[in-house]
Amino acid sequence: MWVRMRFDIGWSDIAYGIACTGRPLDRRRLEWEIRHYWSMAEQIFPCLSVRTGFDLFWAAVGLPAGTEVMMTALTIPDMPRIVAHHGLTPVPVDVDPATMAPRREMLEKALSPRTRAIVVAHLFGIIIPMEPILDFARQHGLLVLEDCAQGFLCRGYEGHPESDVVMFSFGPIKTATALGGAVLRVRDPQLLRRMQDRHSQYPRQPRHTYLKRLFKYAVLKAACSRPICDVVIATCRMADWDHDQIISNAARGFPGPGFFQRIRCQPSDPLLAMLVRRLWNYPEQRLQERIGRGHYLVQLLPGDLERPGSRAKTHSYWVFPILAEEPPAVIAALARAGFDATSRSSLRLVPPPENRPELDPLLSRAILNRLVFLPFCLELPARALRQMAEVLAGMTSQLCRQPLEEMLGAGWSPIHA
Ligand SMILES: *Cc1c(COP(=O)(O)O)cnc(C)c1O
């Protein structure tokens, strides 16, 4: 079985992390090295997670309660949750399935006199063009936040220089993971200072917490490697456990109660040391190979098979989603051929405010309901990709083979829907 879950970290990195938990480290030096990886070093703010930095941002800007925050409609549910926690109202903005970017009319539809900010999530490894969104934001005086948690491209993309905040995650399932940690870029120096002041009041993550994390992911990494994963999957089957569910739960960042208490922590020194190592040593050519692999798989797939972001200009294939009319049937067919696809993802829809049901993001909903993630990683040989494409070529009505908007009905328009 080719499992889809891979942790983008080597055994030597994990060993390095473990060694770091037992020796003195120069925190200032580590933070300096993280900052100076990026070209706008003075704007860089390392923290425990994207959610930590995102929460700090809203606390520091202090927008009045009831202010609306536009958010591209697909993201992890903690993001709108954090916005709402600050007394603000998340408002979904639908996206064009072909580009995964909001179109102008979608932005306009979600705007109201109370809107003060827009949060854009770059999903799946796609980087959507920010210029049109920044144009719109300038016209309406909005703050612009870019969520690049799924779009780390080494120095290939540092966010648009004019965006107010840009966020990168190094959580367990992300590219170049440090098994935690995040980097924010904050353009306004005063705002950055306020965030840092607040951050300095947070308790520091204990070293042993990070050590436990390193061991946990060492076990998971081993469990996902061939041939161990065959044994794991067979065991799960016999015990009637859902291996997919187990993997997804294990990869979740801050499960359980006390969410805000958990994210409001400073990273430990060893986590910062790991972040330095991952940033400065990550082989950029690994990304290039991943992109090459992605293009190769695209060419193998049936030409009319719908994929989210199929017309996106920048795609690094952090994951490889396709759209299916019957996801369970597609997943079952792939499993029979030895491929572990899934439709499970951590993405959810940003719900529309109760008094604006017309903002239900229909296209994003249609995407979410049809997502199938193919197993896709550099370790998968080209032969396996060809085999996977053959299985898909043999399927017809189970797959989505027509643009979503056409399928949702003629005359459909995001404005009048
Ligand atoms: C992973 C992810 C986050 C959260 O990142 P953390 O560093 O784990 O808080 C936010 N947004 C998106 C789109 C993500 O994929």
The ligand as an SDF file (V2000), in Angstrom:
LIG
                    3D

 15 15  0  0  0  0  0  0  0  0999 V2000
   -1.8460   23.9140    9.0230 C   0  0  0  0  0  0  0  0  0  0  0  0
   -2.6660   25.0900    8.6950 C   0  0  0  0  0  0  0  0  0  0  0  0
   -2.8360   26.1380    9.6060 C   0  0  0  0  0  0  0  0  0  0  0  0
   -2.3450   26.0850   11.0260 C   0  0  0  0  0  0  0  0  0  0  0  0
   -0.9740   26.0630   11.1860 O   0  0  0  0  0  0  0  0  0  0  0  0
   -0.3960   25.8140   12.6600 P   0  0  0  0  0  0  0  0  0  0  0  0
    1.0030   26.2650   12.5750 O   0  0  0  0  0  0  0  0  0  0  0  0
   -0.5170   24.3520   12.9150 O   0  0  0  0  0  0  0  0  0  0  0  0
   -1.2330   26.6090   13.6050 O   0  0  0  0  0  0  0  0  0  0  0  0
   -3.5550   27.2460    9.2020 C   0  0  0  0  0  0  0  0  0  0  0  0
   -4.1060   27.3200    7.9710 N   0  0  0  0  0  0  0  0  0  0  0  0
   -3.9720   26.3340    7.0700 C   0  0  0  0  0  0  0  0  0  0  0  0
   -4.5840   26.4950    5.7180 C   0  0  0  0  0  0  0  0  0  0  0  0
   -3.2580   25.1810    7.3990 C   0  0  0  0  0  0  0  0  0  0  0  0
   -3.1380   24.2020    6.4970 O   0  0  0  0  0  0  0  0  0  0  0  0
  1  2  1  0
  2  3  1  0
  2 14  2  0
  3  4  1  0
  3 10  2  0
  4  5  1  0
  5  6  1  0
  6  7  2  0
  6  8  1  0
  6  9  1  0
 10 11  1  0
 11 12  2  0
 12 13  1  0
 12 14  1  0
 14 15  1  0
M  END
$$$$
